[in-house]
């Protein structure tokens, strides 16, 4: 299963399955985006388990390119899960996560409860 469409706080979310292919290239983002668009989702929720090892290394530019793809097509994105270890190891990632969470298009949240609070 590629994912599941759910409604939360009046928003339609495409929640990617944790056991899918890793988000390792821009084309992987395009595939996820296609699933979300086909389902009519406003949000795309990507579990941390689906991120490739390079995703949170901002020098690879993968995170920026992939996340921009979603935003360009009018979908908001949530990275769901614990990224604290990667954030602690990178000032640039810490700043990226903080700035993303201040915005409306890309959020990093620890769990479903935090996501529900932010949407509510």
C-alpha positions in Angstrom: 0.0 0.0 0.0 1.4 3.4 -1.0 -0.5 5.3 1.6 -3.9 6.2 3.0 -6.2 9.2 2.7 -7.5 10.4 6.1 -9.3 13.4 7.2 -8.0 15.3 10.3 -9.3 18.6 11.6 -11.2 19.1 8.3 -8.0 18.6 6.2 -7.4 15.8 3.8 -4.0 14.1 4.4 -2.2 11.5 2.3 -0.3 9.5 4.9 2.5 7.6 3.2 3.0 4.0 4.3 6.1 3.6 6.5 7.3 0.5 4.6 7.4 2.1 1.1 10.4 2.9 -1.0 12.7 5.5 0.5 12.5 9.1 -0.6 15.9 9.1 -2.1 15.6 11.3 -5.2 13.4 14.0 -6.7 11.5 11.3 -8.8 10.5 9.6 -5.5 8.9 12.9 -4.4 7.1 13.1 -7.7 5.6 9.6 -7.2 4.4 10.4 -3.7 3.0 13.7 -5.1 1.1 11.8 -7.8 -0.5 9.6 -5.2 -1.5 12.5 -3.1 -2.9 14.5 -6.0 -4.8 11.4 -7.2 -6.4 11.1 -3.8 -7.3 14.8 -3.5 -5.1 15.3 -0.5 -4.1 18.8 0.7 -1.3 17.5 2.9 1.3 14.8 2.4 2.6 13.1 5.5 5.9 11.4 5.1 7.2 9.2 8.0 10.8 9.7 8.9 11.3 6.0 8.2 10.7 6.7 4.5 13.5 9.2 4.2 16.8 8.1 2.7 20.0 8.6 4.8 20.8 11.6 2.6 17.5 13.4 3.0 18.4 15.2 6.2 21.9 16.0 5.1 21.2 19.5 3.6 24.4 19.4 1.6 22.8 16.9 -0.8 20.0 19.3 -1.6 17.6 16.4 -1.7 15.3 17.8 1.1 15.0 21.2 -0.5 14.4 19.9 -4.0 11.9 17.3 -2.9 10.0 19.5 -0.6 9.9 22.3 -3.1 8.2 19.9 -5.6 5.3 19.5 -3.2 5.0 23.2 -2.5 5.1 24.0 -6.2 2.1 21.8 -6.8 0.2 23.3 -3.9 0.5 20.5 -1.4 1.7 21.0 2.2 4.1 18.5 3.6 4.7 17.0 7.1 7.7 15.0 8.0 6.4 12.8 10.8 8.8 11.3 13.4 11.8 12.0 15.5 14.6 14.0 13.7 16.2 15.2 16.9 19.4 13.2 16.4 20.0 14.7 12.9 19.0 18.2 14.2 21.5 17.9 17.1 24.3 17.1 14.6 23.6 19.9 12.2 23.1 23.6 12.9 21.9 24.1 9.3 19.2 21.4 9.7 18.2 22.8 13.1 17.6 26.2 11.4 15.8 24.6 8.5 13.4 22.6 10.7 12.8 25.7 12.9 12.0 27.9 10.0 9.9 25.3 8.3 7.8 24.8 11.4 7.2 28.6 11.5 5.7 28.5 8.0 2.6 27.0 6.5 3.9 24.6 3.9 6.4 22.3 5.5 6.3 21.0 9.1 8.4 18.6 11.0 6.3 17.0 13.8 7.2 14.2 16.2 4.0 12.2 16.2 0.3 12.1 15.1 -0.8 13.9 18.3 1.5 16.9 17.5 0.2 16.9 14.0 -3.4 16.9 15.2 -2.7 19.9 17.5 -1.0 21.9 14.8 -3.9 21.3 12.3 -6.5 22.0 14.9 
